[in-house]
Structure formats: C-alpha cells, structure tokens
C-alpha cells in the first residue's frame, strides 16, 4: 500500500494539523500570503500602467522614462561604466 492517500478526499478530510509530516496550517498560511501579495502586485501594476498613460498624455516619452527609472536603480559607478562603453561603441561605429 502506498504511503500517499489514493484520493483527493483523503487529503482534504483530515483535520490533523500535520499531514504527511507537513504542518498544514503553516503551509496554508504561506500560500495565502503569497496569493494576497500577488493580488497586490496586480493592483500596483495597474497603478503603474495608469501613471505611464498619464505621462504619455502629458507628452512625455514613456520609453525614456522607463530607462531613467532603470538607471536610478543602478549604482552610479555602474551607470558611468555603461555610459562610457556606450560612447566607445558609438565612436567605433562612427555614430
């Protein structure tokens, strides 16, 4: 006989807090927390999209705004290194 229940009902009918060595309440709590955070992330993504729509309607270039946001997340030395390489590559290509 297998150590695992043969039907789904056997999993859900148990009120034992530790089933198969797993603390069911703890597992449920972790899953529910992740699900709540994913819902919050969806809401935040919608808010960010709205802000970019607002920026575009105000005449700003959204692609450039995204680049600036990406640059602001980086360390200044890293940004400087990338800009230096970009300049070198442009000169090498005659741009």
KOLRONU-133220 format. One record per atom (N, C-alpha, C): residue number from 1; residue in one letter; atom name; x negated, y negated, z negated. Coordinates in steps of 0.2 Angstrom, whole numbers, plus 5000, padded with zeros to 4 digits. Each point is the difference from the previous one (the first is absolute). Example, Ala and Ser with C-alpha at 12.3 -4.5 7.8 and 13.67 -1.06 7.14 Angstrom:
residues 2
@resi->1&resn->A&name->N&x->4934&y->5028&z->4961
@resi->1&resn->A&name->CA&x->5004&y->4994&z->5000
@resi->1&resn->A&name->C&x->4996&y->4994&z->5000
@resi->2&resn->S&name->N&x->5002&y->4995&z->5004
@resi->2&resn->S&name->CA&x->4996&y->4994&z->4999
@resi->2&resn->S&name->C&x->5004&y->4995&z->4997
END
This chain:
residues 95
@resi->1&resn->X&name->N&x->4996&y->5006&z->5000
@resi->1&resn->X&name->CA&x->5004&y->4994&z->5000
@resi->1&resn->X&name->C&x->4996&y->4994&z->5000
@resi->2&resn->X&name->N&x->5001&y->4995&z->5004
@resi->2&resn->X&name->CA&x->4997&y->4994&z->5001
@resi->2&resn->X&name->C&x->5000&y->4996&z->4993
@resi->3&resn->X&name->N&x->4995&y->4996&z->4999
@resi->3&resn->X&name->CA&x->5000&y->4995&z->4994
@resi->3&resn->X&name->C&x->5005&y->4994&z->5001
@resi->4&resn->X&name->N&x->5001&y->4999&z->5006
@resi->4&resn->X&name->CA&x->5005&y->4994&z->5002
@resi->4&resn->X&name->C&x->5007&y->5002&z->5001
@resi->5&resn->X&name->N&x->5004&y->4996&z->4998
@resi->5&resn->X&name->CA&x->5008&y->5001&z->5001
@resi->5&resn->X&name->C&x->5001&y->5001&z->5007
@resi->6&resn->X&name->N&x->5005&y->5005&z->5002
@resi->6&resn->X&name->CA&x->5002&y->5001&z->5007
@resi->6&resn->X&name->C&x->5004&y->4995&z->5003
@resi->7&resn->X&name->N&x->5004&y->4996&z->4996
@resi->7&resn->X&name->CA&x->5005&y->4995&z->5002
@resi->7&resn->X&name->C&x->4999&y->4994&z->4997
@resi->8&resn->X&name->N&x->5002&y->4995&z->5004
@resi->8&resn->X&name->CA&x->5000&y->4993&z->4997
@resi->8&resn->X&name->C&x->5004&y->4999&z->4994
@resi->9&resn->X&name->N&x->5005&y->5003&z->4999
@resi->9&resn->X&name->CA&x->5004&y->5000&z->4994
@resi->9&resn->X&name->C&x->4997&y->5002&z->4994
@resi->10&resn->X&name->N&x->4995&y->5004&z->5000
@resi->10&resn->X&name->CA&x->4996&y->5002&z->4995
@resi->10&resn->X&name->C&x->4996&y->4995&z->4997
@resi->11&resn->X&name->N&x->4997&y->4996&z->5005
@resi->11&resn->X&name->CA&x->4996&y->4994&z->4998
@resi->11&resn->X&name->C&x->5004&y->4995&z->4997
@resi->12&resn->X&name->N&x->5006&y->4998&z->5002
@resi->12&resn->X&name->CA&x->5004&y->4994&z->4998
@resi->12&resn->X&name->C&x->5004&y->5002&z->4994
@resi->13&resn->X&name->N&x->5001&y->5007&z->4998
@resi->13&resn->X&name->CA&x->5005&y->5001&z->4995
@resi->13&resn->X&name->C&x->4996&y->5001&z->4993
@resi->14&resn->X&name->N&x->4993&y->5000&z->5000
@resi->14&resn->X&name->CA&x->4996&y->5000&z->4994
@resi->14&resn->X&name->C&x->5000&y->4993&z->4997
@resi->15&resn->X&name->N&x->5001&y->5001&z->4993
@resi->15&resn->X&name->CA&x->5000&y->4993&z->4996
@resi->15&resn->X&name->C&x->4993&y->5000&z->4996
@resi->16&resn->X&name->N&x->4996&y->5005&z->5001
@resi->16&resn->X&name->CA&x->4994&y->5001&z->4997
@resi->16&resn->X&name->C&x->4995&y->4994&z->5002
@resi->17&resn->X&name->N&x->4998&y->4996&z->4996
@resi->17&resn->X&name->CA&x->4996&y->4994&z->5002
@resi->17&resn->X&name->C&x->4993&y->5002&z->5003
@resi->18&resn->X&name->N&x->4998&y->5006&z->4999
@resi->18&resn->X&name->CA&x->4994&y->5002&z->5004
@resi->18&resn->X&name->C&x->5001&y->5007&z->5004
@resi->19&resn->X&name->N&x->5001&y->4999&z->5006
@resi->19&resn->X&name->CA&x->5002&y->5005&z->5005
@resi->19&resn->X&name->C&x->4994&y->5002&z->5004
@resi->20&resn->X&name->N&x->4998&y->5006&z->4999
@resi->20&resn->X&name->CA&x->4994&y->5002&z->5004
@resi->20&resn->X&name->C&x->4993&y->4997&z->4998
@resi->21&resn->X&name->N&x->5000&y->4997&z->4994
@resi->21&resn->X&name->CA&x->4994&y->4997&z->4998
@resi->21&resn->X&name->C&x->5001&y->4992&z->5001
@resi->22&resn->X&name->N&x->5005&y->4998&z->5003
@resi->22&resn->X&name->CA&x->5001&y->4993&z->5003
@resi->22&resn->X&name->C&x->5005&y->4997&z->4995
@resi->23&resn->X&name->N&x->4998&y->4994&z->4997
@resi->23&resn->X&name->CA&x->5004&y->4996&z->4996
@resi->23&resn->X&name->C&x->5005&y->4996&z->5005
@resi->24&resn->X&name->N&x->5006&y->5003&z->5000
@resi->24&resn->X&name->CA&x->5005&y->4998&z->5005
@resi->24&resn->X&name->C&x->5002&y->4992&z->4999
@resi->25&resn->X&name->N&x->5001&y->4998&z->4994
@resi->25&resn->X&name->CA&x->5001&y->4993&z->4998
@resi->25&resn->X&name->C&x->4995&y->4996&z->5002
@resi->26&resn->X&name->N&x->4994&y->5001&z->4999
@resi->26&resn->X&name->CA&x->4994&y->4996&z->5002
@resi->26&resn->X&name->C&x->5000&y->5000&z->5008
@resi->27&resn->X&name->N&x->5000&y->5005&z->5003
@resi->27&resn->X&name->CA&x->5000&y->5001&z->5007
@resi->27&resn->X&name->C&x->5006&y->4995&z->5003
@resi->28&resn->X&name->N&x->5006&y->5001&z->4998
@resi->28&resn->X&name->CA&x->5006&y->4996&z->5002
@resi->28&resn->X&name->C&x->4998&y->4993&z->4999
@resi->29&resn->X&name->N&x->4997&y->4998&z->4994
@resi->29&resn->X&name->CA&x->4999&y->4993&z->4999
@resi->29&resn->X&name->C&x->4995&y->4997&z->5005
@resi->30&resn->X&name->N&x->4995&y->5004&z->5001
@resi->30&resn->X&name->CA&x->4995&y->4997&z->5005
@resi->30&resn->X&name->C&x->5003&y->4999&z->5007
@resi->31&resn->X&name->N&x->5004&y->5005&z->5002
@resi->31&resn->X&name->CA&x->5003&y->5000&z->5007
@resi->31&resn->X&name->C&x->5005&y->4994&z->5000
@resi->32&resn->X&name->N&x->5004&y->4999&z->4995
@resi->32&resn->X&name->CA&x->5004&y->4994&z->5000
@resi->32&resn->X&name->C&x->4997&y->4994&z->5000
@resi->33&resn->X&name->N&x->4994&y->4999&z->4996
@resi->33&resn->X&name->CA&x->4996&y->4994&z->5000
@resi->33&resn->X&name->C&x->4998&y->4998&z->5007
@resi->34&resn->X&name->N&x->4997&y->5005&z->5004
@resi->34&resn->X&name->CA&x->4997&y->4999&z->5006
@resi->34&resn->X&name->C&x->5006&y->4998&z->5005
@resi->35&resn->X&name->N&x->5006&y->5003&z->4999
@resi->35&resn->X&name->CA&x->5006&y->4999&z->5005
@resi->35&resn->X&name->C&x->5002&y->4992&z->4998
@resi->36&resn->X&name->N&x->5000&y->4998&z->4994
@resi->36&resn->X&name->CA&x->5002&y->4993&z->4999
@resi->36&resn->X&name->C&x->4995&y->4995&z->5003
@resi->37&resn->X&name->N&x->4993&y->5002&z->4999
@resi->37&resn->X&name->CA&x->4995&y->4996&z->5003
@resi->37&resn->X&name->C&x->5000&y->4999&z->5007
@resi->38&resn->X&name->N&x->5002&y->5006&z->5004
@resi->38&resn->X&name->CA&x->5001&y->5000&z->5007
@resi->38&resn->X&name->C&x->5006&y->4996&z->5002
@resi->39&resn->X&name->N&x->5005&y->5000&z->4996
@resi->39&resn->X&name->CA&x->5006&y->4995&z->5001
@resi->39&resn->X&name->C&x->4998&y->4993&z->5000
@resi->40&resn->X&name->N&x->4996&y->4998&z->4994
@resi->40&resn->X&name->CA&x->4997&y->4994&z->5000
@resi->40&resn->X&name->C&x->4996&y->4997&z->5005
@resi->41&resn->X&name->N&x->4996&y->5005&z->5003
@resi->41&resn->X&name->CA&x->4995&y->4999&z->5005
@resi->41&resn->X&name->C&x->5004&y->4998&z->5006
@resi->42&resn->X&name->N&x->5006&y->5004&z->5002
@resi->42&resn->X&name->CA&x->5004&y->4998&z->5005
@resi->42&resn->X&name->C&x->5003&y->4993&z->5000
@resi->43&resn->X&name->N&x->5002&y->4998&z->4994
@resi->43&resn->X&name->CA&x->5003&y->4994&z->4999
@resi->43&resn->X&name->C&x->4994&y->4994&z->5001
@resi->44&resn->X&name->N&x->4994&y->5002&z->4998
@resi->44&resn->X&name->CA&x->4995&y->4995&z->5000
@resi->44&resn->X&name->C&x->4998&y->4999&z->5008
@resi->45&resn->X&name->N&x->5000&y->5006&z->5003
@resi->45&resn->X&name->CA&x->4998&y->5000&z->5007
@resi->45&resn->X&name->C&x->5005&y->4995&z->5004
@resi->46&resn->X&name->N&x->5007&y->5001&z->4998
@resi->46&resn->X&name->CA&x->5005&y->4996&z->5003
@resi->46&resn->X&name->C&x->4999&y->4992&z->4999
@resi->47&resn->X&name->N&x->4998&y->4999&z->4994
@resi->47&resn->X&name->CA&x->4998&y->4993&z->4998
@resi->47&resn->X&name->C&x->4994&y->4997&z->5004
@resi->48&resn->X&name->N&x->4995&y->5004&z->5001
@resi->48&resn->X&name->CA&x->4994&y->4998&z->5003
@resi->48&resn->X&name->C&x->5002&y->4999&z->5008
@resi->49&resn->X&name->N&x->5004&y->5004&z->5002
@resi->49&resn->X&name->CA&x->5002&y->5000&z->5007
@resi->49&resn->X&name->C&x->5004&y->4993&z->5001
@resi->50&resn->X&name->N&x->5005&y->4998&z->4995
@resi->50&resn->X&name->CA&x->5003&y->4994&z->5001
@resi->50&resn->X&name->C&x->4996&y->4994&z->4999
@resi->51&resn->X&name->N&x->4994&y->5000&z->4996
@resi->51&resn->X&name->CA&x->4996&y->4995&z->5000
@resi->51&resn->X&name->C&x->4996&y->4999&z->5007
@resi->52&resn->X&name->N&x->4998&y->5006&z->5003
@resi->52&resn->X&name->CA&x->4997&y->4999&z->5006
@resi->52&resn->X&name->C&x->5005&y->4997&z->5006
@resi->53&resn->X&name->N&x->5006&y->5002&z->4999
@resi->53&resn->X&name->CA&x->5005&y->4997&z->5005
@resi->53&resn->X&name->C&x->5001&y->4993&z->4999
@resi->54&resn->X&name->N&x->5000&y->4998&z->4993
@resi->54&resn->X&name->CA&x->5000&y->4993&z->4999
@resi->54&resn->X&name->C&x->4994&y->4996&z->5002
@resi->55&resn->X&name->N&x->4994&y->5003&z->5000
@resi->55&resn->X&name->CA&x->4994&y->4997&z->5002
@resi->55&resn->X&name->C&x->5000&y->4999&z->5008
@resi->56&resn->X&name->N&x->5002&y->5005&z->5003
@resi->56&resn->X&name->CA&x->5001&y->5000&z->5007
@resi->56&resn->X&name->C&x->5004&y->4995&z->5003
@resi->57&resn->X&name->N&x->5006&y->4999&z->4996
@resi->57&resn->X&name->CA&x->5005&y->4995&z->5002
@resi->57&resn->X&name->C&x->4997&y->4993&z->4999
@resi->58&resn->X&name->N&x->4996&y->4999&z->4995
@resi->58&resn->X&name->CA&x->4997&y->4994&z->4999
@resi->58&resn->X&name->C&x->4994&y->4998&z->5004
@resi->59&resn->X&name->N&x->4998&y->5005&z->5005
@resi->59&resn->X&name->CA&x->4995&y->4999&z->5005
@resi->59&resn->X&name->C&x->4994&y->5002&z->4999
@resi->60&resn->X&name->N&x->4999&y->5004&z->4994
@resi->60&resn->X&name->CA&x->4994&y->5003&z->4999
@resi->60&resn->X&name->C&x->4999&y->5007&z->5003
@resi->61&resn->X&name->N&x->4993&y->5002&z->5002
@resi->61&resn->X&name->CA&x->4999&y->5006&z->5003
@resi->61&resn->X&name->C&x->4999&y->5005&z->4995
@resi->62&resn->X&name->N&x->5005&y->5005&z->5000
@resi->62&resn->X&name->CA&x->5000&y->5005&z->4995
@resi->62&resn->X&name->C&x->4994&y->5005&z->5000
@resi->63&resn->X&name->N&x->4997&y->5001&z->5006
@resi->63&resn->X&name->CA&x->4994&y->5004&z->5001
@resi->63&resn->X&name->C&x->4994&y->4997&z->4996
@resi->64&resn->X&name->N&x->5000&y->4994&z->5001
@resi->64&resn->X&name->CA&x->4994&y->4996&z->4996
@resi->64&resn->X&name->C&x->5001&y->5000&z->4993
@resi->65&resn->X&name->N&x->5006&y->4999&z->4998
@resi->65&resn->X&name->CA&x->5002&y->5000&z->4993
@resi->65&resn->X&name->C&x->4998&y->5007&z->4997
@resi->66&resn->X&name->N&x->5001&y->5005&z->5003
@resi->66&resn->X&name->CA&x->4999&y->5007&z->4998
@resi->66&resn->X&name->C&x->4992&y->5001&z->4999
@resi->67&resn->X&name->N&x->4996&y->4997&z->5005
@resi->67&resn->X&name->CA&x->4993&y->5000&z->5000
@resi->67&resn->X&name->C&x->4997&y->4996&z->4994
@resi->68&resn->X&name->N&x->5003&y->4995&z->4999
@resi->68&resn->X&name->CA&x->4998&y->4996&z->4994
@resi->68&resn->X&name->C&x->5001&y->5003&z->4993
@resi->69&resn->X&name->N&x->5006&y->5004&z->5000
@resi->69&resn->X&name->CA&x->5002&y->5003&z->4994
@resi->69&resn->X&name->C&x->4995&y->5006&z->4999
@resi->70&resn->X&name->N&x->4998&y->5004&z->5005
@resi->70&resn->X&name->CA&x->4995&y->5005&z->5000
@resi->70&resn->X&name->C&x->4993&y->4997&z->4998
@resi->71&resn->X&name->N&x->4998&y->4995&z->5003
@resi->71&resn->X&name->CA&x->4994&y->4997&z->4998
@resi->71&resn->X&name->C&x->5000&y->4998&z->4993
@resi->72&resn->X&name->N&x->5005&y->4997&z->4997
@resi->72&resn->X&name->CA&x->5000&y->4998&z->4993
@resi->72&resn->X&name->C&x->5000&y->5006&z->4995
@resi->73&resn->X&name->N&x->5001&y->5006&z->5002
@resi->73&resn->X&name->CA&x->5000&y->5006&z->4996
@resi->73&resn->X&name->C&x->4992&y->5002&z->5000
@resi->74&resn->X&name->N&x->4996&y->4998&z->5004
@resi->74&resn->X&name->CA&x->4993&y->5002&z->5001
@resi->74&resn->X&name->C&x->4996&y->4996&z->4995
@resi->75&resn->X&name->N&x->4994&y->5003&z->4999
@resi->75&resn->X&name->CA&x->4995&y->4996&z->4996
@resi->75&resn->X&name->C&x->4997&y->4995&z->5005
@resi->76&resn->X&name->N&x->4998&y->4994&z->4998
@resi->76&resn->X&name->CA&x->4997&y->4995&z->5004
@resi->76&resn->X&name->C&x->4994&y->5002&z->5004
@resi->77&resn->X&name->N&x->4996&y->5004&z->4997
@resi->77&resn->X&name->CA&x->4994&y->5003&z->5004
@resi->77&resn->X&name->C&x->5002&y->5004&z->5005
@resi->78&resn->X&name->N&x->5005&y->5004&z->4999
@resi->78&resn->X&name->CA&x->5002&y->5005&z->5006
@resi->78&resn->X&name->C&x->5003&y->4996&z->5005
@resi->79&resn->X&name->N&x->5004&y->4995&z->4999
@resi->79&resn->X&name->CA&x->5003&y->4995&z->5005
@resi->79&resn->X&name->C&x->4994&y->4997&z->5004
@resi->80&resn->X&name->N&x->4995&y->4997&z->4997
@resi->80&resn->X&name->CA&x->4995&y->4997&z->5003
@resi->80&resn->X&name->C&x->4996&y->5005&z->5005
@resi->81&resn->X&name->N&x->4999&y->5006&z->4997
@resi->81&resn->X&name->CA&x->4997&y->5005&z->5004
@resi->81&resn->X&name->C&x->5003&y->5002&z->5007
@resi->82&resn->X&name->N&x->5007&y->5000&z->4999
@resi->82&resn->X&name->CA&x->5004&y->5002&z->5006
@resi->82&resn->X&name->C&x->5000&y->4994&z->5005
@resi->83&resn->X&name->N&x->5001&y->4994&z->4997
@resi->83&resn->X&name->CA&x->4999&y->4994&z->5004
@resi->83&resn->X&name->C&x->4994&y->4999&z->5004
@resi->84&resn->X&name->N&x->4994&y->5002&z->4997
@resi->84&resn->X&name->CA&x->4994&y->5000&z->5003
@resi->84&resn->X&name->C&x->4999&y->5005&z->5005
@resi->85&resn->X&name->N&x->5003&y->5006&z->4999
@resi->85&resn->X&name->CA&x->4999&y->5005&z->5005
@resi->85&resn->X&name->C&x->5005&y->4998&z->5006
@resi->86&resn->X&name->N&x->5006&y->4998&z->4999
@resi->86&resn->X&name->CA&x->5004&y->4998&z->5005
@resi->86&resn->X&name->C&x->4997&y->4994&z->5004
@resi->87&resn->X&name->N&x->4996&y->4996&z->4997
@resi->87&resn->X&name->CA&x->4997&y->4994&z->5004
@resi->87&resn->X&name->C&x->4994&y->5003&z->5004
@resi->88&resn->X&name->N&x->4997&y->5005&z->4998
@resi->88&resn->X&name->CA&x->4994&y->5003&z->5003
@resi->88&resn->X&name->C&x->5003&y->5004&z->5006
@resi->89&resn->X&name->N&x->5005&y->5004&z->4999
@resi->89&resn->X&name->CA&x->5004&y->5004&z->5005
@resi->89&resn->X&name->C&x->5002&y->4995&z->5006
@resi->90&resn->X&name->N&x->5003&y->4995&z->4998
@resi->90&resn->X&name->CA&x->5003&y->4995&z->5005
@resi->90&resn->X&name->C&x->4994&y->4997&z->5004
@resi->91&resn->X&name->N&x->4995&y->4998&z->4997
@resi->91&resn->X&name->CA&x->4994&y->4998&z->5004
@resi->91&resn->X&name->C&x->4997&y->5005&z->5004
@resi->92&resn->X&name->N&x->5000&y->5006&z->4998
@resi->92&resn->X&name->CA&x->4997&y->5006&z->5004
@resi->92&resn->X&name->C&x->5005&y->5001&z->5006
@resi->93&resn->X&name->N&x->5006&y->4998&z->5000
@resi->93&resn->X&name->CA&x->5005&y->5001&z->5005
@resi->93&resn->X&name->C&x->5001&y->4994&z->5004
@resi->94&resn->X&name->N&x->4996&y->4994&z->4998
@resi->94&resn->X&name->CA&x->5001&y->4994&z->5004
@resi->94&resn->X&name->C&x->5006&y->4996&z->4999
@resi->95&resn->X&name->N&x->5003&y->5001&z->4994
@resi->95&resn->X&name->CA&x->5006&y->4997&z->4999
@resi->95&resn->X&name->C&x->4999&y->4994&z->4996
END
